[in-house]
Amino acid sequence: MSSTVHAASTGVHSTSGTASPVPGTKRHRRAALIGILVVAVGVTLWVTMRPAGMLRGLIGGAPDTSMYYVVQPVTLHVTLKEDGSLVPVNSVELKCEVQGQGFAGLTIQSVVDESTHVKEGDLLIELTSDDLKDRVETEEMELRKLTAGLEDAEQALTITRSDNATQIRKADIALEVAQLELQRYLEGDYEKSKASIRISIKQTKMEIERTTDELEKSRPLEEKGFVTRSKIEELEDELERLEMTLAKHELEMLILDEYELKKNKMQKTAAVESARDELDRERQRAASREKQALARVEDQSQSLAIRKRRFDRMKAQLDSCRIVAPVEGIVQYGESNERRRWSSNRIAPGEQVHPGQTLLTIPDTSQMKVSTRIHEADRHRVHEGMSCLVKVPAVPGETFSGKLVKIAKFADSERSWWNPELKEHATEILLDGNHPALSPGDTAHIEILIEELHDVLTVPVQCVFTRGSRHFVFVRDGRSAEPVEVEIGAANTTAVEVTKGLSKAKQVVMAPDERLLAMLPATAAGQPEKTPPARSARSTRR
């Protein structure tokens, strides 16, 4: 600044030359110096303070707030944008479903006019076929005969099952009786006989003991003459009889245990086994009788089923001669593509038709969907059920909502003719509601809502500057601004989430100039000076 003042003084002095000073020259010279100083100071302030808007504040005005973005918690919508085309969910082609050979005279009796708006259930076309009607009546008569035969076979099966149940019950009762007889002998008759013999043996032994005791006491008395000899002999005979009786009872016990028990047990066990075998044989006979009766029922049932299917097919074909609208829409003759223009089959009363021929087409526009394709890199970010917004240029000013309802499991290269490396997943988005203004084939711009982040801090994408793997924003600091390193998260086309480094109410510079950009760290060799903000898996592909 001193050099400037010196130059100014020299200039003033040289203008005077060798002339004498005039009055007021010092005052003029002082005013010129003051002016030069003011200009110099102003230029310096302008150069140093212009980037932060400080000059305006210095001369009394407030900083320009449009140069800053104030950080506040907001809701960040992370979306994926794609283009597609509208197609109807259902486009119905009505074909001639009358099949088979020999149906002469299958012609159009009446047909609705093309481009007619029809409702569901309206009659569209009626065909005539007398031969088909005759065949249906013949099949109906055969069906009635087979139905009666099946009823007879089912009744015979019911009777057979009833008889079988009776015979099996008789054999079962016989087995129960045999088992009871065996149980009664083992637990009743045998124990009763055995107990009776035991009692007899015990009583006999008691009599023997009593008689023996009396005999022993009487013999000394006989020697003394108090007891007669006949009394002694009588006691001896009684004792012998009792011993013989005891031997008899013991023999009875032996016969009961060794012979009667085994014999009766074998006989009654054999009776049980015989009754069980008879029950098994009766069950086998019953199963055989039922199987035969059931086979007759199945034969009749299969014959009836075959005949009924044949009748149903013919009846369905006869019903197919009357074609009604399955959905609401506009009637179009023939197929819905260009091939029908070259077809020689006219759709008009009196014209013959053939099986499989497409007679009418109804594009159902009551429910529309968007057919689009998603790049394989974005496949992991979307799933069925996500909400979508759709804009259609053919219907300006209106936004339609929908749901992602289908995404192909495998990527394909359907559009690889212009990019061999392109891999995409076919995707469908179902629009909500009914929109009569939409037409099949219209272009659609889709925005899929990937994620909605609430109360996050964001900055505009142009505020973020990248140096290698580090990200910076310029934050206002008083009358100046400083670069602040931040960590970023999700992003869309306009905003970036800041996860670390900024706080609420901070002011971020919207458009830093070259002086501020020079404050960023040096870029490593081979790295760009500025790269787009890093995006997480939730970010939007632009």
C-alpha positions in Angstrom: 0.0 0.0 0.0 2.9 2.3 0.6 4.2 1.9 -2.9 0.7 2.9 -4.2 0.8 6.1 -2.1 4.3 6.8 -3.3 3.3 6.5 -6.9 0.4 8.8 -6.4 2.5 11.5 -4.8 5.0 11.3 -7.7 2.3 11.6 -10.2 0.9 14.7 -8.6 4.2 16.3 -8.2 5.1 15.7 -11.9 2.0 17.4 -13.1 3.1 20.7 -11.6 6.4 20.7 -13.4 8.6 23.7 -12.4 5.7 26.0 -11.8 5.2 27.6 -8.5 2.7 26.0 -6.0 -0.8 27.3 -6.2 -3.0 27.9 -3.2 -4.8 24.7 -1.9 -2.3 22.2 -3.4 -1.6 20.5 -0.1 -5.3 20.1 0.7 -5.9 18.5 -2.7 -2.9 16.3 -2.3 -4.1 15.1 1.1 -7.6 14.3 -0.3 -6.1 12.3 -3.2 -4.0 10.2 -0.7 -7.1 9.5 1.4 -9.1 8.4 -1.6 -6.3 6.0 -2.8 -6.2 4.5 0.7 -9.9 3.9 0.8 -9.9 2.2 -2.6 -7.0 0.0 -1.6 -8.6 -1.1 1.6 -11.9 -1.8 -0.2 -10.2 -4.0 -2.8 -8.4 -5.9 -0.1 -11.6 -6.5 1.9 -13.5 -7.6 -1.3 -10.8 -10.2 -2.2 -10.6 -11.7 1.4 -14.2 -11.5 2.4 -16.2 -12.1 -0.7 -16.4 -16.0 -0.5 -18.1 -16.0 2.9 -20.4 -13.0 2.2 -18.5 -10.9 4.8 -18.2 -7.7 2.8 -21.9 -7.2 2.8 -22.0 -7.6 6.6 -19.0 -5.2 7.0 -20.8 -2.4 5.2 -23.9 -3.0 7.3 -25.8 -5.7 5.3 -26.6 -9.3 6.6 -24.8 -12.4 4.9 -26.7 -13.9 2.0 -28.5 -16.9 3.6 -29.2 -18.4 0.1 -25.5 -19.4 0.0 -26.0 -21.9 2.9 -28.0 -25.0 3.6 -29.1 -25.3 7.2 -28.9 -28.9 8.5 -32.1 -30.2 10.0 -33.5 -33.7 10.7 -35.7 -34.7 7.7 -37.2 -37.8 6.1 -35.0 -39.2 3.4 -36.8 -41.2 0.7 -34.4 -43.7 -0.9 -35.7 -44.8 -4.3 -34.9 -46.6 -7.5 -36.1 -45.1 -10.8 -36.8 -47.2 -13.9 -38.8 -46.9 -17.1 -41.4 -49.4 -18.4 -44.7 -49.8 -20.3 -48.3 -50.3 -19.3 -49.9 -53.7 -20.0 -53.3 -55.0 -18.9 -53.3 -57.6 -16.1 -55.7 -59.7 -18.1 -56.1 -59.7 -21.9 -58.6 -62.4 -22.8 -58.6 -64.2 -26.1 -61.8 -66.1 -26.7 -61.2 -69.2 -28.9 -63.5 -71.8 -30.5 -63.3 -74.5 -27.9 -65.4 -77.1 -29.8 -63.1 -80.0 -30.5 -63.4 -83.3 -32.4 -64.2 -84.4 -35.9 -67.5 -84.7 -37.7 -69.2 -81.6 -36.2 -70.7 -80.4 -39.5 -72.3 -77.1 -39.7 -70.4 -75.4 -36.9 -71.0 -71.8 -38.0 -71.5 -68.4 -36.5 -75.1 -67.7 -35.8 -74.7 -64.3 -34.2 -71.8 -62.1 -33.1 -71.6 -58.7 -31.3 -70.3 -55.8 -33.3 -66.5 -55.0 -33.1 -65.5 -52.2 -30.8 -68.6 -52.7 -28.6 -68.1 -52.0 -24.9 -69.4 -55.1 -23.1 -69.9 -56.0 -19.5 -69.0 -59.3 -17.8 -71.5 -62.0 -18.7 -72.8 -60.3 -22.0 -73.4 -62.7 -24.9 -70.7 -62.1 -27.5 -71.0 -64.9 -30.1 -73.3 -67.9 -30.7 -72.4 -70.9 -32.8 -74.7 -73.6 -34.2 -74.1 -77.4 -34.4 -77.1 -79.8 -34.6 -74.8 -82.8 -34.9 -73.2 -81.9 -31.5 -76.7 -81.6 -29.9 -77.6 -85.1 -31.1 -74.4 -86.6 -29.7 -75.0 -85.0 -26.3 -78.6 -86.5 -26.1 -77.2 -90.0 -27.0 -74.5 -89.8 -24.3 -77.1 -88.7 -21.7 -79.2 -91.8 -22.3 -76.2 -94.1 -21.9 -75.3 -92.2 -18.8 -78.7 -92.9 -17.2 -78.3 -96.7 -17.9 -74.8 -96.8 -16.3 -76.1 -94.8 -13.3 -78.8 -97.4 -12.6 -76.3 -100.3 -12.9 -74.0 -98.5 -10.4 -76.9 -98.2 -7.9 -77.7 -101.9 -8.2 -74.0 -102.8 -7.6 -73.8 -100.5 -4.6 -77.0 -102.0 -3.1 -75.5 -105.6 -3.5 -72.3 -104.4 -1.8 -74.3 -103.1 1.1 -76.2 -106.4 1.5 -72.9 -108.4 1.3 -71.3 -106.2 4.0 -74.3 -106.8 6.2 -74.2 -110.6 5.8 -70.5 -110.6 6.4 -70.9 -108.7 9.6 -73.5 -111.3 10.8 -71.3 -114.3 10.0 -68.2 -112.7 11.6 -70.2 -111.9 14.7 -71.3 -115.5 15.0 -67.8 -116.8 14.7 -66.6 -114.2 17.1 -69.2 -115.3 19.7 -68.2 -119.0 19.2 -64.6 -118.0 20.0 -65.6 -116.1 23.1 -67.7 -119.1 24.3 -64.7 -121.5 23.8 -62.5 -119.2 25.7 -65.0 -118.9 28.5 -65.2 -122.7 28.7 -61.5 -123.0 29.0 -61.3 -120.3 31.6 -64.2 -121.8 33.5 -62.6 -125.2 33.7 -59.1 -123.9 34.7 -60.4 -121.4 37.2 -63.6 -123.1 38.3 -64.3 -126.8 37.7 -60.7 -127.9 38.2 -60.2 -125.9 41.3 -63.5 -127.0 42.6 -62.7 -130.7 42.2 -59.2 -130.2 43.6 -60.6 -128.4 46.6 -63.2 -131.1 47.2 -60.5 -133.9 47.1 -58.3 -131.9 49.5 -61.2 -131.6 51.9 -61.9 -135.3 51.8 -58.2 -136.1 52.3 -58.0 -133.8 55.2 -61.1 -135.2 56.8 -59.9 -138.7 56.3 -56.6 -138.0 57.9 -58.3 -136.4 60.9 -60.5 -139.5 61.3 -57.4 -141.7 61.0 -55.6 -139.7 63.7 -58.7 -139.8 66.0 -59.2 -143.6 65.5 -55.5 -144.3 65.9 -55.4 -142.4 69.1 -58.5 -144.1 70.4 -57.1 -147.5 69.5 -53.8 -146.8 71.3 -55.7 -145.8 74.4 -58.0 -148.8 74.3 -55.4 -151.5 74.1 -54.1 -151.0 77.7 -57.7 -151.0 78.9 -58.3 -154.3 77.2 -55.6 -156.0 79.2 -57.2 -154.7 82.4 -60.7 -155.8 81.2 -62.2 -152.4 80.8 -62.6 -152.7 77.0 -63.7 -155.7 75.1 -61.9 -157.4 72.3 -64.7 -156.7 69.9 -64.2 -153.0 70.5 -60.6 -153.2 69.7 -61.3 -155.1 66.5 -63.9 -152.6 65.5 -61.4 -149.7 65.9 -58.9 -151.6 63.9 -61.4 -152.2 61.1 -62.4 -148.5 61.1 -58.7 -147.5 60.9 -58.1 -149.8 58.0 -61.2 -148.4 56.2 -60.0 -144.9 56.8 -56.6 -145.6 55.4 -58.1 -147.2 52.3 -60.4 -144.1 51.9 -57.3 -141.8 52.2 -55.5 -143.8 49.5 -58.6 -143.5 47.3 -58.7 -139.7 47.7 -55.0 -139.4 47.0 -55.4 -141.4 43.9 -58.3 -139.1 42.8 -56.0 -136.1 43.3 -53.3 -137.8 41.2 -55.7 -138.6 38.4 -57.1 -135.0 38.5 -53.7 -133.4 38.3 -52.0 -135.8 35.9 -54.8 -136.8 33.6 -58.1 -134.9 33.9 -56.4 -131.4 33.9 -54.2 -132.1 30.9 -57.1 -133.8 28.9 -59.7 -131.1 29.6 -57.2 -128.3 29.0 -56.1 -129.8 25.7 -59.7 -130.3 24.6 -60.9 -126.8 25.5 -57.7 -125.1 24.2 -58.2 -126.9 20.9 -61.8 -125.7 20.9 -60.6 -122.2 21.3 -58.1 -122.5 18.5 -60.7 -124.1 16.3 -63.1 -121.2 17.0 -60.3 -118.7 16.3 -59.5 -120.4 13.0 -63.1 -120.4 12.0 -63.3 -116.7 12.8 -60.3 -116.1 10.6 -61.7 -118.2 7.8 -65.0 -116.3 8.1 -63.3 -113.0 7.9 -61.4 -114.2 4.8 -64.6 -115.4 3.2 -66.3 -112.1 4.1 -63.4 -110.1 2.6 -63.5 -112.2 -0.6 -67.3 -111.7 -0.9 -66.9 -107.9 -0.3 -64.0 -107.7 -2.7 -66.1 -109.2 -5.5 -69.1 -107.0 -4.7 -66.7 -104.0 -4.5 -65.1 -104.9 -7.9 -68.5 -104.9 -9.5 -69.2 -101.4 -8.0 -65.8 -100.1 -9.2 -66.4 -101.5 -12.7 -69.7 -99.8 -12.9 -68.3 -96.6 -11.3 -65.4 -96.5 -13.8 -67.7 -97.1 -16.7 -70.0 -94.4 -15.5 -67.0 -92.0 -14.9 -65.7 -92.5 -18.4 -69.1 -92.0 -19.9 -69.7 -89.0 -17.7 -66.4 -87.4 -18.7 -67.3 -88.0 -22.3 -70.8 -86.5 -21.7 -69.3 -83.5 -19.8 -66.8 -82.8 -22.6 -69.6 -82.9 -25.2 -71.9 -80.8 -22.9 -69.0 -78.3 -22.4 -68.4 -78.1 -26.1 -72.1 -77.5 -26.6 -72.1 -74.8 -24.0 -69.0 -73.4 -25.7 -71.2 -72.6 -28.6 -72.4 -69.6 -26.5 -69.5 -67.4 -25.7 -70.0 -64.7 -23.0 -67.7 -61.9 -21.9 -65.5 -63.1 -19.0 -64.5 -59.5 -18.2 -65.6 -56.0 -19.0 -63.9 -54.4 -22.0 -63.9 -53.5 -25.7 -64.6 -56.3 -28.2 -62.0 -56.9 -30.9 -62.4 -59.5 -33.7 -59.8 -62.2 -34.0 -56.4 -62.1 -32.5 -54.9 -59.0 -30.9 -51.9 -58.8 -33.2 -51.3 -57.9 -36.9 -51.6 -61.5 -38.1 -55.4 -61.2 -38.1 -55.3 -58.7 -40.9 -54.0 -61.4 -43.2 -56.3 -64.1 -42.0 -58.9 -65.4 -44.4 -61.3 -66.4 -41.6 -63.9 -63.7 -41.3 -65.9 -63.2 -38.1 -69.5 -62.7 -39.3 -72.8 -64.6 -39.2 -72.9 -67.6 -41.4 -69.1 -68.0 -41.5 -67.7 -71.4 -40.5 -65.2 -71.7 -37.7 -62.7 -74.3 -36.7 -61.4 -75.6 -33.3 -58.8 -73.4 -31.7 -59.6 -70.4 -33.8 -59.4 -67.1 -32.0 -62.8 -65.5 -32.4 -62.7 -62.4 -30.2 -60.2 -60.5 -27.9 -61.0 -58.4 -24.9 -58.2 -56.4 -23.3 -59.2 -55.9 -19.7 -58.1 -52.3 -18.8 -59.8 -52.3 -15.4 -56.5 -53.3 -13.8 -53.2 -52.3 -15.3 -49.6 -53.2 -14.4 -46.2 -51.9 -15.5 -43.7 -54.2 -17.1 -40.2 -53.1 -16.5 -36.7 -54.5 -16.0 -34.3 -54.1 -13.1 -30.5 -54.3 -13.5 -28.9 -57.2 -11.8 -26.8 -54.8 -9.6 -30.1 -53.6 -8.0 -31.8 -57.0 -7.7 -30.8 -57.4 -4.0 -32.3 -54.0 -3.1 -35.8 -54.7 -4.1 -38.4 -57.3 -3.1 -42.0 -58.1 -3.8 -44.5 -55.9 -1.9 -42.5 -52.6 -2.2 -44.5 -49.4 -2.8 -44.1 -47.6 -6.1 -45.0 -44.4 -7.7 -45.8 -44.3 -11.4 -46.0 -41.4 -13.8 -47.4 -41.8 -17.3 -46.6 -39.1 -19.9 -49.9 -39.8 -21.6 -51.7 -38.7 -18.5 -49.7 -35.6 -17.4 -50.0 -34.1 -13.9 -51.1 -37.4 -12.3 -49.2 -39.9 -10.2 -50.3 -43.5 -9.7 -49.5 -45.8 -6.8 -48.7 -49.5 -7.0 -46.9 -52.5 -5.6 -44.0 -54.5 -6.9 -45.7 -57.9 -7.3 -43.3 -59.9 -9.3 -39.5 -60.0 -10.0 -37.9 -62.8 -12.0 -35.6 -65.1 -10.0 -33.1 -65.3 -12.8 -31.6 -62.5 -14.9 -31.8 -62.6 -18.7 -30.3 -60.8 -21.7 -33.5 -59.9 -23.5 -32.0 -56.5 -24.5 -28.5 -57.8 -25.1 -28.7 -56.9 -28.8 -27.6 -53.4 -27.9 -25.5 -54.3 -24.8 -24.2 -57.9 -24.7 -23.1 -57.5 -21.0 -26.5 -56.3 -19.8 -28.3 -58.6 -17.4 -31.7 -57.7 -16.1 -34.6 -59.1 -14.1 -38.1 -58.9 -15.6 -40.3 -57.1 -13.1 -44.0 -56.3 -12.8 -45.7 -53.5 -10.8 -49.4 -53.7 -10.2 -51.2 -50.4 -10.1 -53.7 -49.6 -7.4 -57.3 -49.0 -8.4 -59.0 -48.6 -11.8 -57.8 -45.9 -14.1 -59.8 -45.6 -17.3 -57.4 -43.0 -18.7 -54.6 -45.5 -19.0 -54.0 -47.5 -22.2 -51.9 -50.6 -22.9 -48.5 -49.7 -24.3 -48.2 -46.3 -22.6 -44.7 -45.4 -21.4 -44.4 -45.3 -17.6 -41.7 -43.8 -15.3 -41.4 -45.8 -12.1 -40.0 -44.8 -8.7 -39.6 -47.8 -6.3 -39.5 -46.8 -2.6 -36.5 -48.8 -1.3 -36.4 -47.3 2.1 -37.7 -44.3 4.2 -35.3 -42.9 6.8 -36.9 -40.7 9.4 -35.2 -37.9 11.4 -31.8 -38.1 9.6 -29.4 -35.3 8.8 -28.9 -34.7 5.1 -27.1 -32.2 2.8 -27.6 -31.6 -0.9 -25.4 -33.9 -3.0 -23.5 -30.9 -4.5 -22.3 -30.0 -1.0 -20.2 -33.2 -0.6 -16.7 -33.4 -1.9 -14.6 -36.5 -1.9 -10.9 -37.0 -1.6 -10.1 -40.7 -1.9 -12.2 -42.4 0.7 -12.8 -39.3 2.7 -15.8 -36.9 2.3 -16.0 -33.2 3.2 -18.5 -30.4 3.4 -17.8 -26.7 4.0 -19.4 -25.5 7.3 -19.9 -21.9 8.1 -17.7 -20.6 10.9 -18.6 -17.1 11.8 -17.9 -15.0 8.7 -15.9 -17.7 7.0 -16.2 -21.4 6.3 -14.0 -24.5 7.0 -13.9 -28.0 5.4 -15.3 -30.6 7.8 -14.9 -34.4 7.3 -18.1 -36.3 7.4 -19.3 -39.9 7.1 -22.2 -40.5 4.7 -24.9 -43.1 4.4 -27.9 -43.5 2.1 -28.5 -41.1 -0.7 -31.0 -40.3 -3.5 -30.7 -38.0 -6.5 -30.8 -34.8 -4.5 -29.7 -35.5 -0.9 -27.0 -37.4 1.0 -27.4 -38.8 4.6 -24.6 -37.6 6.9 -24.1 -40.1 9.7 -21.2 -38.5 11.4 -19.4 -35.1 11.4 -22.4 -32.7 11.4 -25.0 -31.6 13.9 -28.4 -30.0 13.7 -28.5 -26.3 12.7 -25.1 -26.3 11.1 -24.8 -24.1 7.9 -23.2 -25.8 4.9 -21.9 -23.8 2.0 -23.9 -24.6 -1.2 -21.4 -23.4 -3.8 -17.9 -23.0 -2.4 -15.5 -21.1 -4.7 -12.0 -22.0 -5.7 -10.5 -20.4 -2.6 -12.5 -22.8 -0.3 -11.9 -25.8 -2.5 -8.2 -25.2 -2.2 -8.5 -25.8 1.5 -9.4 -29.5 0.9 -6.7 -32.1 1.5 -4.4 -32.9 -1.4 -5.7 -35.7 -3.7 -3.6 -38.8 -4.0 -2.0 -39.4 -7.4 -4.4 -41.1 -9.8 -7.5 -40.1 -7.8 -10.1 -37.6 -9.1 -10.4 -34.3 -7.3 -14.2 -34.7 -6.8 -16.2 -37.9 -6.9 -19.9 -38.5 -6.3 -20.9 -39.3 -2.7 -20.4 -42.8 -1.6 -23.6 -44.8 -1.5 -24.6 -47.6 0.8 -26.8 -50.5 -0.3 -29.8 -48.4 0.4 -28.9 -45.5 -1.9 -30.5 -44.7 -5.2 -29.0 -45.5 -8.5 -29.2 -42.4 -10.7 
